[in-house]
Amino acid sequence: MQIKIDKDVCTGCQECSEVCPTYSIRGEKGEAQDLNVESCVRCGACVQKCKSYVSLIEHGKGMYRQKRSERSLPDSVLEPLFAANNTSSLETVEWALGNKELFTIVQVAPAVRAALAEDFGYAFGAFTPGKMAAALKALGFDRVYDTNFFADLTIMEEASELIQRVKDGGLLPMFTSCCPAWVSYIETNHPTLTGHLSTCKSPQQMAGAVIKTYGAEINKVDAKKIFSVSIMPCTSKAYEAARKEMNSSGYQDVDVVLTTRELAYLIKDRSINFMTLDDAAFDSPLSAFSGAGEIFGATGGVMEAALRTGYELLTGTPIPNTDIEAVRHSEGFRKVEVIAGDVTLKAGVVTGLKNIEPLLEALEKGKTDLHFIEVMTCPSGCVSGGGQPKLLLDTEKEAAWSCRRNALYEDDTKTKVRKSHENPDIKNIYKDFLGEPLGEKSHHLLHTHYK
C-alpha cells in the first residue's frame, strides 16, 4: 500500500505538509505538492487531513470515474475522492473470496471495532464487534479471527523480552515494535538505534505466522491454500506485511491488508445492511482475548498491557492496580514508574512521531534511564490511524478519537480476563504448539530483525 498525492486534484493548500511527521511533503503554496517516498513512513496522516477532492462541478463525472478506476475502487463508492490517498487492495480480496481453491482467513485489529460503524451512520466510538464479525462472515471468509488474541500473544513475548533485558543487562531502553511507521522511521533516520527495538513482530504479523502454521493444522488445510487478510486502522500495515522477512510460516505471512475504510467499501459493495446484522462470534480458538489485548488500539495500551504482565513476571504476584491510567491520554510524551519488587520499571509513552526526536537525541547521548518506551506514530494511537473513517471536519477529530479510545477502555473493564498471561487460549497455544515465550519455535515464528 502506497500513499500518493494526486497532482490532478491537489490544490496546494499545504494542510497535508503541516501534519506529515517526517516532513516528506513539499511544494509551493497553491501548487500541487510532491511526496518524497523515500522518507514517507506511510502513516496516512495526510490522507486523513486532505480536503482537496474531485469535484463533479469543476472536474466532471469523467474525471471522477477515471480516478475511482485508478484507485481500484468499486463503482459503488460515491464519496469524495481526495488528493491524498492510499492504493487499494479491494480487487485482490474480491478475487480471493471468489476463488474456491483458496481458504480465506481474516483477522481484525482492536481499533477497527470502535470505528467501522461510523461509516454506516453510527456515532463516534460505536462499538460493534459482533456486527463486524457477522459482516465478514457474510462476505464469505472461511474463518474470522480476532487480532486481539495476537495482541495478547505479543505481550507474552514482549514482556518476557523486556524482563530478560532488565535482568540480564540487555540493551535498554527497549522500544515497542508494533507500529510499522515508527519502525520505518527509526530504520531510516536512526539505524544505529534499531537494536533498541523489541524483536517481537506486531500482532498482525504474529497472526499471519500462526495462521499459516498452527491455523493450518487446526483447520486441516494445506498452508499454501490459505489466503490471509488483515483489517487494520493503519495505512502502513501493508508495507509491514510486504517486508521480505515476514515469511516465517514459509509463505508471505499476511497476503493482503485492508483499511477500516476499505472494509466499509466492501460491505457496501456487497449490499450488506450493516445496521440490521445480528451479532456473530469470532471463530475459535484464535480469537479469545483479554482486556489487555483490546487496549492495544489506544495510545499507551501496549505499555499498560505489558506492565500488567511484566509486573507479575518480575514479582510472581498480580499487579496491585490493573488500571495504569498514567500511560493513557493523547499526543505527547509521558513517563511512569512502576515498583515491581526490587525493580523500579521506568517506562515512557510517545504518541505522535514528531515527539520522538528529543528522546532519540537523549538516547544517543546516553541521557535516558528508561527501561521501556512505547512509540505510536498517530496522534491518539491506532484509533486515529490513517486507515480509519475519514473525519471531514478538524473540529470533530478530538471527539472522535476520544470516543473510540473510551470504547476500548470501557470494554476492557467489562472483560473477565484483563491480563494477557491469564488468557486460557494463550496458555493453550503455548502448551499445544509454541512451547514457551522466547522459546525456539516462538522465536522463529513471532520474532524478527530490523535493518
C-alpha positions as CSV (number, residue, x, y, z in Angstrom):
1,M,0.0,0.0,0.0
2,Q,1.4,3.3,-1.1
3,I,0.5,6.8,-0.1
4,K,0.0,9.2,-3.1
5,I,-0.8,12.8,-3.7
6,D,-2.8,13.1,-6.9
7,K,-1.5,16.2,-8.8
8,D,-4.7,16.4,-10.8
9,V,-6.7,17.1,-7.6
10,C,-4.2,18.7,-5.2
11,T,-4.9,22.5,-4.7
12,G,-1.7,23.2,-2.8
13,C,-3.4,24.2,0.5
14,Q,-0.4,22.5,2.3
15,E,-2.5,21.2,5.2
16,C,-1.0,17.8,4.5
17,S,2.5,19.0,4.9
18,E,1.6,20.5,8.3
19,V,0.6,17.1,9.7
20,C,3.3,15.0,8.0
21,P,5.5,13.7,10.8
22,T,8.6,13.2,8.5
23,Y,8.3,16.4,6.5
24,S,8.0,14.3,3.4
25,I,5.6,16.6,1.6
26,R,6.9,19.7,-0.2
27,G,5.8,22.2,-2.7
28,E,4.8,25.8,-3.3
29,K,1.6,27.1,-1.8
30,G,-1.2,27.0,-4.4
31,E,0.5,24.3,-6.4
32,A,0.3,20.5,-6.4
33,Q,2.5,19.1,-3.7
34,D,5.2,16.4,-4.0
35,L,5.6,13.4,-1.8
36,N,9.1,12.1,-1.0
37,V,8.5,8.3,-1.0
38,E,12.0,7.7,0.4
39,S,11.3,9.4,3.7
40,C,7.5,8.7,3.9
41,V,6.5,6.2,6.6
42,R,3.0,5.6,5.1
43,C,1.2,6.7,8.2
44,G,-1.7,8.2,6.3
45,A,-1.8,11.4,8.3
46,C,-2.1,13.3,5.0
47,V,-4.9,11.1,3.8
48,Q,-6.9,11.9,6.9
49,K,-6.1,15.6,6.7
50,C,-6.6,16.3,2.9
51,K,-9.6,18.4,1.9
52,S,-8.9,18.7,-1.9
53,Y,-11.2,16.4,-3.8
54,V,-12.5,15.6,-7.2
55,S,-15.4,18.0,-7.8
56,L,-18.2,16.9,-10.2
57,I,-18.7,20.6,-11.0
58,E,-15.1,21.5,-11.5
59,H,-13.7,18.2,-12.8
60,G,-16.7,16.5,-14.2
61,K,-18.1,12.9,-14.0
62,G,-15.5,11.6,-16.4
63,M,-12.6,12.6,-14.0
64,Y,-14.5,11.1,-11.1
65,R,-14.8,7.7,-12.9
66,Q,-11.2,7.9,-14.0
67,K,-9.9,8.5,-10.5
68,R,-12.1,5.8,-9.0
69,S,-10.7,3.3,-11.5
70,E,-7.1,4.4,-11.0
71,R,-7.5,3.8,-7.3
72,S,-9.2,0.4,-7.8
73,L,-12.3,1.4,-6.0
74,P,-15.7,-0.3,-6.8
75,D,-18.4,1.6,-8.7
76,S,-20.5,1.6,-5.5
77,V,-18.1,4.2,-4.0
78,L,-19.7,7.6,-4.4
79,E,-18.0,9.6,-1.7
80,P,-15.5,12.4,-2.4
81,L,-12.1,11.2,-3.8
82,F,-9.3,13.3,-2.1
83,A,-5.9,14.2,-3.5
84,A,-4.0,12.4,-0.7
85,N,-5.0,8.7,-0.9
86,N,-3.8,5.2,-0.4
87,T,-3.8,2.5,-3.0
88,S,-6.5,-0.1,-2.5
89,S,-6.3,-3.9,-2.4
90,L,-10.1,-4.5,-2.7
91,E,-9.8,-6.2,-6.1
92,T,-7.3,-8.7,-4.8
93,V,-9.5,-9.6,-1.8
94,E,-12.6,-9.9,-4.0
95,W,-10.6,-12.3,-6.3
96,A,-9.6,-14.4,-3.3
97,L,-13.1,-14.6,-1.9
98,G,-14.3,-15.8,-5.2
99,N,-11.6,-18.4,-5.6
100,K,-12.8,-21.8,-4.5
101,E,-9.3,-23.2,-4.3
102,L,-8.4,-20.8,-1.5
103,F,-9.1,-21.0,2.2
104,T,-9.7,-17.4,3.2
105,I,-8.9,-16.2,6.8
106,V,-9.3,-12.7,8.0
107,Q,-8.1,-11.0,11.2
108,V,-9.4,-7.7,12.6
109,A,-7.4,-5.2,14.7
110,P,-8.6,-3.8,18.0
111,A,-9.2,-0.2,16.8
112,V,-11.4,-1.2,13.9
113,R,-14.3,-2.3,16.1
114,A,-14.5,1.1,17.7
115,A,-14.7,3.0,14.3
116,L,-16.1,0.9,11.5
117,A,-19.7,1.6,12.3
118,E,-19.1,5.4,11.8
119,D,-19.1,4.7,8.0
120,F,-22.6,3.3,8.4
121,G,-24.1,6.3,10.2
122,Y,-23.3,5.4,13.8
123,A,-22.0,7.8,16.4
124,F,-18.3,8.2,17.1
125,G,-16.9,5.3,19.0
126,A,-19.9,3.0,18.4
127,F,-18.6,-0.4,19.5
128,T,-19.8,-3.1,17.1
129,P,-17.5,-6.2,17.1
130,G,-20.4,-8.6,16.7
131,K,-21.8,-6.9,13.6
132,M,-18.3,-6.6,12.2
133,A,-17.7,-10.4,12.6
134,A,-21.1,-11.0,11.0
135,A,-20.3,-8.8,8.1
136,L,-17.0,-10.6,7.5
137,K,-18.8,-13.9,7.5
138,A,-21.4,-12.6,5.2
139,L,-18.6,-11.6,2.8
140,G,-17.6,-15.2,2.6
141,F,-14.4,-15.6,4.7
142,D,-13.8,-19.2,5.8
143,R,-12.5,-18.1,9.2
144,V,-12.8,-14.8,11.1
145,Y,-10.2,-14.4,13.8
146,D,-9.5,-11.5,16.3
147,T,-6.2,-9.8,16.3
148,N,-6.8,-9.0,20.0
149,F,-5.8,-12.6,20.6
150,F,-2.5,-12.0,18.9
151,A,-2.0,-8.8,20.9
152,D,-2.1,-11.0,24.0
153,L,0.4,-13.2,22.3
154,T,2.6,-10.2,21.6
155,I,2.5,-9.2,25.2
156,M,3.6,-12.7,26.3
157,E,6.7,-12.4,24.1
158,E,7.4,-8.7,24.6
159,A,7.0,-8.6,28.4
160,S,9.2,-11.7,28.6
161,E,11.8,-10.0,26.3
162,L,11.7,-6.8,28.5
163,I,12.2,-8.7,31.7
164,Q,15.0,-10.7,30.2
165,R,16.8,-7.5,29.1
166,V,16.3,-5.9,32.5
167,K,17.5,-9.0,34.4
168,D,20.4,-9.9,32.1
169,G,21.7,-6.4,31.3
170,G,20.4,-6.3,27.8
171,L,20.2,-3.3,25.6
172,L,17.9,-0.7,27.2
173,P,15.6,1.1,26.7
174,M,13.6,-1.3,24.7
175,F,11.2,0.2,22.2
176,T,7.9,-1.3,21.1
177,S,7.8,-2.5,17.5
178,C,4.1,-2.8,16.9
179,C,3.8,0.4,14.8
180,P,5.3,-0.1,11.3
181,A,5.5,3.6,10.6
182,W,7.7,4.1,13.7
183,V,9.8,1.1,12.8
184,S,10.3,2.5,9.3
185,Y,11.2,5.9,10.8
186,I,13.9,4.6,13.1
187,E,15.4,2.3,10.4
188,T,15.7,5.3,8.0
189,N,16.7,8.1,10.4
190,H,18.5,6.4,13.3
191,P,19.7,3.0,12.0
192,T,22.3,2.7,14.8
193,L,19.4,2.5,17.3
194,T,17.4,-0.3,15.8
195,G,18.9,-2.7,18.4
196,H,16.7,-1.0,20.9
197,L,13.5,-2.2,19.1
198,S,11.8,-5.2,20.5
199,T,12.4,-8.2,18.3
200,C,8.7,-9.0,18.6
201,K,6.6,-8.9,15.5
202,S,3.4,-6.8,15.6
203,P,0.1,-8.6,16.5
204,Q,-0.8,-8.6,12.7
205,Q,2.4,-10.4,11.8
206,M,2.3,-12.8,14.7
207,A,-1.2,-13.7,13.5
208,G,0.0,-14.2,9.9
209,A,2.7,-16.6,11.0
210,V,0.4,-18.5,13.3
211,I,-2.5,-18.7,10.9
212,K,-0.4,-20.4,8.2
213,T,1.2,-22.9,10.7
214,Y,-1.0,-23.7,13.7
215,G,-4.0,-22.4,11.9
216,A,-3.4,-24.7,9.0
217,E,-3.2,-27.6,11.4
218,I,-6.4,-26.9,13.4
219,N,-8.4,-26.2,10.2
220,K,-6.9,-29.2,8.4
221,V,-6.0,-27.2,5.3
222,D,-2.7,-27.0,3.3
223,A,-1.0,-23.8,4.3
224,K,-0.3,-22.9,0.7
225,K,-4.0,-22.7,0.1
226,I,-4.5,-20.2,2.9
227,F,-5.1,-16.6,1.8
228,S,-4.6,-14.4,4.8
229,V,-6.3,-10.9,5.0
230,S,-6.0,-8.4,7.8
231,I,-8.3,-5.4,8.5
232,M,-6.3,-2.6,10.0
233,P,-6.8,1.0,11.1
234,C,-3.4,1.7,9.5
235,T,-2.1,2.5,6.0
236,S,1.4,1.4,7.0
237,K,0.4,-2.2,7.8
238,A,0.5,-3.2,4.1
239,Y,4.2,-2.1,4.0
240,E,4.8,-4.2,7.1
241,A,3.1,-7.3,5.6
242,A,5.2,-7.0,2.4
243,R,8.6,-6.9,4.2
244,K,10.7,-9.7,2.9
245,E,11.4,-11.1,6.4
246,M,7.7,-11.5,7.2
247,N,7.6,-15.1,5.9
248,S,8.5,-17.3,8.9
249,S,5.5,-19.5,8.1
250,G,7.2,-20.5,4.9
251,Y,4.9,-18.2,2.9
252,Q,4.1,-14.5,3.0
253,D,2.5,-14.5,6.4
254,V,-0.1,-11.8,5.6
255,D,-1.2,-11.7,2.0
256,V,-3.3,-8.5,1.9
257,V,-4.2,-5.7,4.2
258,L,-7.4,-3.7,4.0
259,T,-8.1,-0.5,6.0
260,T,-11.2,0.1,8.0
261,R,-12.5,2.4,5.2
262,E,-11.9,-0.3,2.6
263,L,-13.8,-2.9,4.7
264,A,-16.7,-0.4,4.7
265,Y,-16.5,-0.1,0.9
266,L,-16.5,-3.9,0.5
267,I,-19.5,-4.3,2.8
268,K,-21.5,-1.6,0.9
269,D,-20.4,-3.0,-2.4
270,R,-21.9,-6.4,-1.5
271,S,-25.2,-4.6,-0.4
272,I,-24.8,-6.0,3.2
273,N,-27.0,-4.0,5.6
274,F,-24.6,-3.4,8.4
275,M,-27.2,-1.9,10.7
276,T,-29.6,-4.9,10.6
277,L,-26.9,-7.6,11.0
278,D,-27.3,-9.9,14.1
279,D,-24.1,-10.2,16.1
280,A,-21.9,-13.1,15.3
281,A,-18.9,-14.6,17.2
282,F,-15.3,-14.8,16.0
283,D,-14.0,-18.2,15.3
284,S,-12.2,-20.3,18.0
285,P,-9.5,-20.8,19.1
286,L,-7.6,-17.8,17.8
287,S,-9.9,-15.1,19.0
288,A,-10.4,-15.2,22.7
289,F,-8.7,-12.2,24.3
290,S,-8.0,-10.3,27.4
291,G,-8.8,-6.6,28.1
292,A,-5.0,-6.0,27.8
293,G,-5.1,-7.2,24.2
294,E,-8.0,-4.9,23.4
295,I,-6.4,-1.7,24.6
296,F,-3.6,-2.1,22.1
297,G,-5.8,0.2,19.8
298,A,-5.3,3.2,22.1
299,T,-2.1,5.1,22.8
300,G,-0.5,3.7,26.0
301,G,-2.3,0.5,25.6
302,V,0.7,-1.6,24.6
303,M,2.6,-0.2,27.6
304,E,-0.2,-0.8,30.0
305,A,-0.8,-4.4,28.8
306,A,3.0,-5.1,29.0
307,L,3.2,-3.7,32.6
308,R,0.2,-5.8,33.7
309,T,2.1,-8.9,32.7
310,G,5.7,-7.8,33.2
311,Y,5.0,-6.9,36.9
312,E,3.8,-10.5,37.6
313,L,6.8,-11.9,35.7
314,L,9.1,-10.0,37.9
315,T,7.4,-10.4,41.3
316,G,5.3,-13.6,40.9
317,T,2.3,-11.7,42.2
318,P,-0.5,-9.8,40.4
319,I,-0.1,-6.0,39.9
320,P,-1.9,-4.2,42.7
321,N,-3.8,-1.9,40.3
322,T,-4.7,-3.3,36.8
323,D,-5.6,0.2,35.5
324,I,-2.4,2.2,34.9
325,E,-4.0,5.5,33.9
326,A,-0.7,7.4,33.9
327,V,0.2,5.9,30.5
328,R,-3.1,6.9,28.8
329,H,-4.2,10.1,27.1
330,S,-3.3,11.5,23.7
331,E,-0.4,13.1,21.8
332,G,2.8,13.9,23.6
333,F,5.3,12.2,25.9
334,R,4.6,10.9,29.4
335,K,6.6,8.8,31.9
336,V,5.5,6.4,34.6
337,E,7.4,4.4,37.2
338,V,6.1,1.0,38.5
339,I,7.7,-0.5,41.5
340,A,7.9,-4.3,40.9
341,G,9.6,-5.9,43.9
342,D,13.3,-4.9,43.9
343,V,13.0,-3.3,40.4
344,T,11.5,0.1,39.6
345,L,10.4,-0.2,36.0
346,K,10.7,3.2,34.2
347,A,8.5,3.5,31.2
348,G,7.7,6.1,28.6
349,V,5.0,6.6,26.1
350,V,5.4,8.7,22.9
351,T,2.4,9.5,20.8
352,G,2.8,11.4,17.6
353,L,6.1,10.8,15.7
354,K,7.1,14.4,15.9
355,N,7.6,13.9,19.6
356,I,10.2,11.2,19.4
357,E,13.3,13.2,18.2
358,P,14.2,14.7,21.6
359,L,14.1,11.2,23.2
360,L,16.2,9.7,20.5
361,E,18.8,12.5,20.8
362,A,18.9,12.0,24.5
363,L,19.4,8.2,24.0
364,E,22.3,8.8,21.5
365,K,23.9,11.0,24.2
366,G,23.3,8.3,26.9
367,K,21.0,10.6,28.9
368,T,17.9,8.4,29.4
369,D,17.3,5.9,32.2
370,L,14.1,4.5,30.9
371,H,13.6,0.7,30.5
372,F,10.7,0.5,28.1
373,I,9.2,3.0,25.6
374,E,6.1,2.7,23.6
375,V,6.0,4.7,20.3
376,M,2.9,5.3,18.2
377,T,3.0,7.4,15.1
378,C,-0.6,8.6,15.0
379,P,-1.8,11.3,17.4
380,S,-4.1,9.1,19.5
381,G,-2.7,5.7,18.7
382,C,-4.3,3.3,16.3
383,V,-7.8,4.7,16.9
384,S,-6.7,7.7,14.9
385,G,-4.9,5.7,12.2
386,G,-4.7,6.8,8.6
387,G,-7.0,3.9,7.5
388,Q,-9.8,4.8,9.9
389,P,-13.1,6.5,8.7
390,K,-12.2,9.9,7.4
391,L,-13.1,12.9,9.5
392,L,-14.0,15.8,7.3
393,L,-14.1,18.5,10.0
394,D,-11.0,19.2,12.1
395,T,-13.2,20.1,15.0
396,E,-14.5,16.5,15.1
397,K,-11.2,14.8,15.5
398,E,-10.6,15.1,19.2
399,A,-14.2,14.0,20.0
400,A,-13.9,11.0,17.6
401,W,-10.6,9.8,18.9
402,S,-11.7,10.2,22.5
403,C,-14.9,8.2,21.8
404,R,-13.1,5.4,20.1
405,R,-10.4,5.3,22.8
406,N,-13.0,5.2,25.6
407,A,-14.9,2.4,23.8
408,L,-11.8,0.2,24.1
409,Y,-11.1,1.0,27.7
410,E,-14.7,0.5,28.7
411,D,-14.8,-2.9,27.1
412,D,-11.5,-3.7,28.9
413,T,-13.2,-3.1,32.3
414,K,-16.0,-5.4,31.3
415,T,-13.8,-8.2,30.2
416,K,-13.5,-11.1,32.7
417,V,-9.8,-11.6,31.9
418,R,-7.8,-8.4,31.8
419,K,-4.2,-9.7,31.6
420,S,-2.6,-11.4,28.6
421,H,-1.0,-14.2,30.6
422,E,-4.3,-15.1,32.1
423,N,-6.0,-15.7,28.7
424,P,-6.8,-19.5,28.7
425,D,-6.4,-19.8,24.9
426,I,-3.0,-18.1,25.1
427,K,-1.9,-20.7,27.7
428,N,-3.2,-23.5,25.4
429,I,-1.4,-22.3,22.2
430,Y,1.9,-22.4,24.2
431,K,1.1,-25.8,25.6
432,D,-0.1,-27.3,22.3
433,F,2.2,-25.6,19.8
434,L,4.6,-22.8,20.7
435,G,6.2,-24.3,23.8
436,E,7.2,-21.2,25.9
437,P,7.7,-17.4,25.4
438,L,11.1,-16.8,23.8
439,G,11.5,-20.5,23.1
440,E,12.8,-21.9,19.8
441,K,9.5,-22.2,18.0
442,S,8.1,-18.9,19.3
443,H,11.3,-17.1,18.5
444,H,11.3,-18.4,14.9
445,L,7.6,-17.6,14.2
446,L,7.0,-14.5,16.4
447,H,10.2,-12.5,16.3
448,T,12.1,-10.7,13.6
449,H,15.1,-8.4,12.9
450,Y,15.4,-4.9,11.6
451,K,17.8,-3.4,9.1
